Amino acid sequence: MRIVWLVLSWLIIAPVITSAGPAKEMTSEESLPPLPLSLEELHARIDRTHPLLRGAGAEKTIARGKMLKALGAFEPTLVNDTELERFISSSDPSKGTQTVGYNDTLVEALHPLGFKGSAGFRQSIGAARIPDLSFGDGNQQVLLAGYLPLLRGLLMNPERAEFQRSELADPLADTKIAQTRQGLFLAAAHQFWEWVAAAKALDIQKRALTVAEQRYQQVDERAKAGAVAPIDVSEAGHEVHRRREVAIAARRVLEQEQLKLSMFLWENGAPTIPPIERIPEFPTAKRMPTADDITAHKLAAMKERPEVKELEVEARINNIDLALAKNNLLPSLNLEAAPARTPEKFVLGLGYRFGVELRIPLLQRRSRGEVLQAQGQAERLVVAHQYRENQVLVDVDNAVSAIERARERIEEAGQALRLVALVEEGERYRFSVGTSSVLFVNLRERNTIDSENQVIRAKAEYQKALAQYQWAIAAWAKGPSETIR
């Protein structure tokens, strides 16, 4: 019977335990600390919300507008033209006053190669005669017209040059976006590690202040018991106020770095201050790039750095200007065939006209000046391109040097911290046995605090050097398509 009651009791209690389990688990999940903020998350936030990057993305819209504007020169145009004329024929005045004219409906278009054409039909009004290409009942005419430049304007003309420039507006916008993204990512990385370093420095000062306050209480109690001199109480109290002042200054530095970092964290159109709870730890040191890696990165950076690519696009634009300027040096020789559109031709009939026009500028000052300007600009761009390529190499070498020196600083600062910590521990022991004073203990602790701060600064400089290397090799030049849109 007892076994039966135990089984029944377990069956009653088990559902309660099972139902209570998830609630306890949910409570533990809710009490988990927030995830540390990472540099990758910061960069992702910049890609999504930063106003400067979104403003740079508008360059793509401007580029599309330039192309549409340039294409407007080649779009077909529908023309409807009506002309009337009243006159008295000099050959037959008996006819009296006559009213004749025409109505033209045609489509005109300019081809990028330079020739123009139109096609349509003409409806005569009154007793006009149509000698060419008439149809219907004899008062309608087929309209065909053409304009062909044989020298100047053939293959290269202002309209086509503008269209070619507009085609380069898109890659030029890409370089501006990449340059803005690279600059924002580098500035954000520097500010991020300054924020982390300021938080770590404040933690050090808080711990040092706590130690000083505890020592002050101990020394005060020992002084009341007559074990130490009252001057030691004053020394301990002075150290408390001194460290408290340093901690206040460290808190101000942290708040300042927080506000600076908020300019890279935007939400709903306004900067947001990162919470203190999300401050991460310094990551471990990474593998140094080998000589082969650095060489490969240099070669890639000389092609991918936005500053270099921008000069390449500017050089292509200048080549278009130079080709147009050279084309303008040629004489103007044009062929034209079009329907006669002068109203007084009605008396003779609505026919076609043909013409050849030759224009030869004698001095060519304007065209020669444009050629000289374009050639001078080309020389400047060649020199600037060489300078930018060498600057890329120097930037990569500078970043590698910064990484190596920062690693050495971390090692040396760590060794110094270990040694000064041993000295501090020994000084505390001497103080505990009465062979030292509060002053010497405070001095040893200050040395330890300085060494800890040096370690933090070395780690922050190392992370900033890694970011500098990423910027130098154009690792952040290519952004997601969402950013561009």
Phi, psi and omega in degrees: 000320181297321179296321178298316179295324178295319179295317179296319180297320179295321178295330180282321186279329186303314178299327180293317179296318180297319180289332180281338182300306181299325179297319178294319178296320178298321180295320179293325178292324181291335182271003179294144178290155179294153179291140178296146177285131180252161178293326178296320177295320178299316179294323177295323177295322178297317179300324186274323195232349188291130185293325180294322179288323176293323176294322176294328177297338176293346177299330177294320177295319178297320179296318177296323177296321178296321180292317178298320179297319179291323178293338179298337179288341184248006182281145179296147180236127176273125183240132172232115187233128178240128180227137178230150177216136175252130182205166174244121184295129178285334180280334182216078182295344182295339179288345178073200181286131180242148176237113180227165180175201181202163173232116181258134173232113185211166177242127179249149178204148177250130179270145179303335179285350173118340182270151181246153179209158177210154180210143179176207178216160182235137175248116180283151179239123182088199186267054177274147180260141182240102182277339188235133171054043177276157177207176182075227180266018176094356178250018176234153188217140173280132180254118175227130182218150179210148178226121186233115173277131182267335181236272180291131179096349178275129182070329178223124181210166183303321181293316179292323178298319178295323178294320179294323175296320180294330176294330179274353178293328180292308176297330176293322176295323178298319179294322178293320177296315180296321180294318177295319180294316178300314181297318179294317181296319179293313179298321179294320179296315178300314182291326180298313182285334171295321177296315179297316180297320179296322179293318179295321178296321178294322177299319179298316181293324178294316179295320178295323178293320178298317178297317180295320179294320178294319179294323179299317177296319180295315181295322180296318179294320180291327178292321177295330178276355179084014183277333180228164181283150179299336180295332177293329176294318178296319178297318179293320178294321177299319181294324178299312181293324179295314181290329176294320178294320178295321178296323177296317178296321178294323177295321177297320178298318179297316179297322178296315179293328175298313181295322177296319180292332180297337179289352175253355179244097183253142177211126181057038176078014181217148178290146180240139181279128180291139180287148180297329184294344184260015179290126183272173172272159175291129178290163179290158181294141181265170178291133178292139176295140180284174179297322178294320178298316182295319179297315178296321180293324178296314180298319179291322182293326179294345177257328188261344181298131183302326181296322179287316181294327178296319178294325178296319178294318178298324178294321178294322176296319179294326176297324176295316178298322180292319178296321178293320180295320178293324178294328179289346176286342183284152173295159179263114177232111188235139172253141182216135174222125185201157176296146175292133184234010179278127185302326183290352177285353180300328182296323180270340180121156181270090183249201180248155176236149180227144182206154173230127183237133178236127178231127181234105174296139186276320184255333178056036182294316182295314182293319179295325176295320178295321178295316179298320178298314181294321179292319176296320177296323179295318178296319179297318181292326177296314179295318179296324179294318177298319179297316181295320179297318177292327177295322177299314179299318179293321179298319179294314179298322179295319179293320178297317178298318179297321179294314182296314181293325179294321176297319178295321178296319179299317181296312182291319179295324177294318177297316179298321179295319180297319181291316182291331175293323176295318178296318179298316180297320177295321179294323177296321179296317178299322178293323181293331179264002174089014179259005178222178183236169178298325181300312182292325177295318179297320180296319179296320180292324177297320177298321178295318179299317178298320180293321177296320177295324178294322177296317179297315180296321179295319178294320178295318178295326178295314179294323177292326177293323175298318177296321178298323179292318177299320178293318184294326181267010177062037179290336182255013184288328182262116182255172178293155181294333179297325180295316182295318180292000000 
